[in-house]
């Protein structure tokens, strides 16, 4: 089960993130869904321009990349993994405190003030 970690536990004050596997790392940075210590996603800079070109995903945890995804907008995130439709540098799934649509900037209607 997913959980949204308390904003006080994230390195960037006032932000929230999704920690699917409970390892304390935001899934937007490290993806190790089976908890084996090996990342499921590998980001590659093929042409050496400092931007991630391809994201490879090891879907069956055998150490071989099974799925290759392209980063067409060169934001460093594979297009199929995390969408950043407003190009603010944060995945659409991640909402900073104060950016939510509810009163007080909350993303949770129960917390709206």
C-alpha distance (Angstrom), angle and dihedral (degrees) to the residues before:
residue distance angle dihedral
X1 . . .
X2 3.81 . .
X3 3.74 123.3 .
X4 3.75 134.3 -167.4
X5 3.77 106.9 -131.3
X6 3.80 120.8 -131.1
X7 3.82 109.6 -92.4
X8 3.82 89.9 -123.8
X9 3.81 92.7 65.1
X10 3.80 97.1 56.5
X11 3.83 120.5 90.6
X12 3.81 91.6 -124.7
X13 3.84 108.2 67.2
X14 3.77 115.5 -124.3
X15 3.79 96.8 19.8
X16 3.76 134.8 114.2
X17 3.80 129.0 -153.6
X18 3.77 142.3 -178.0
X19 3.82 118.0 -106.1
X20 3.82 104.6 -174.4
X21 3.81 98.6 172.5
X22 3.82 97.1 37.9
X23 3.82 94.8 -122.8
X24 3.81 94.7 127.6
X25 3.82 94.5 -109.3
X26 3.80 123.2 111.7
X27 3.79 110.4 -112.6
X28 3.80 88.8 -131.9
X29 3.79 88.9 70.8
X30 3.80 108.0 27.5
X31 3.79 125.6 24.8
X32 3.81 116.5 -168.5
X33 3.79 102.3 147.8
X34 3.80 95.8 170.4
X35 3.82 94.6 46.0
X36 3.81 94.4 -128.0
X37 3.81 93.5 131.7
X38 3.81 93.6 -108.8
X39 3.78 119.9 106.9
X40 3.80 116.6 -117.0
X41 3.80 91.6 -150.3
X42 3.79 125.3 57.7
X43 3.80 119.0 -167.6
X44 3.81 116.2 -154.9
X45 3.82 133.4 -165.9
X46 3.82 99.7 -157.2
X47 3.81 98.3 172.6
X48 3.83 96.9 39.6
X49 3.80 95.6 -122.1
X50 3.81 93.3 129.2
X51 3.81 93.0 -107.6
X52 3.78 124.8 107.0
X53 3.79 109.5 -110.9
X54 3.78 104.0 178.6
X55 3.78 135.6 21.5
X56 3.78 115.1 -152.8
X57 3.78 119.4 -161.8
X58 3.80 125.8 -159.1
X59 3.82 98.3 -151.4
X60 3.81 97.1 177.1
X61 3.85 98.7 38.3
X62 3.82 93.8 -121.9
X63 3.81 94.1 127.6
X64 3.82 94.2 -105.4
X65 3.79 123.9 107.3
X66 3.81 108.3 -114.7
X67 3.78 101.4 174.5
X68 3.78 127.3 38.5
X69 3.79 118.6 -161.8
X70 3.79 126.5 -172.1
X71 3.81 125.1 -131.8
X72 3.82 98.5 -141.3
X73 3.81 96.4 172.2
X74 3.84 93.6 46.8
X75 3.79 93.9 -130.7
X76 3.80 92.8 134.2
X77 3.80 93.7 -106.9
X78 3.81 123.4 101.3
X79 3.80 109.4 -112.3
X80 3.81 93.9 -125.6
X81 3.79 95.1 47.8
X82 3.79 106.7 53.0
X83 3.79 128.6 5.4
X84 3.80 120.6 -143.8
X85 3.79 100.5 -178.5
X86 3.81 94.9 164.7
X87 3.85 92.9 46.2
X88 3.81 93.6 -131.9
X89 3.80 91.8 137.7
X90 3.81 93.6 -105.7
X91 3.78 126.5 98.3
X92 3.80 112.4 -107.6
X93 3.81 88.1 -119.3
X94 3.83 90.8 63.3
X95 3.79 116.8 77.2
X96 3.80 120.8 -171.2
X97 3.78 117.7 -140.5
X98 3.79 107.7 -90.9
X99 3.82 94.5 26.6
X100 3.80 96.5 87.5
X101 3.79 125.5 113.8
X102 3.82 95.8 -122.0
X103 3.83 128.0 86.6
X104 3.80 111.8 -71.7
X105 3.81 90.6 25.7
X106 3.80 93.7 -80.9
X107 3.79 121.6 152.6
X108 3.82 89.2 -154.7
X109 3.83 117.6 71.9
X110 3.84 88.9 -151.9
X111 3.83 90.7 59.5
X112 3.80 96.7 43.9
X113 3.78 110.8 127.1
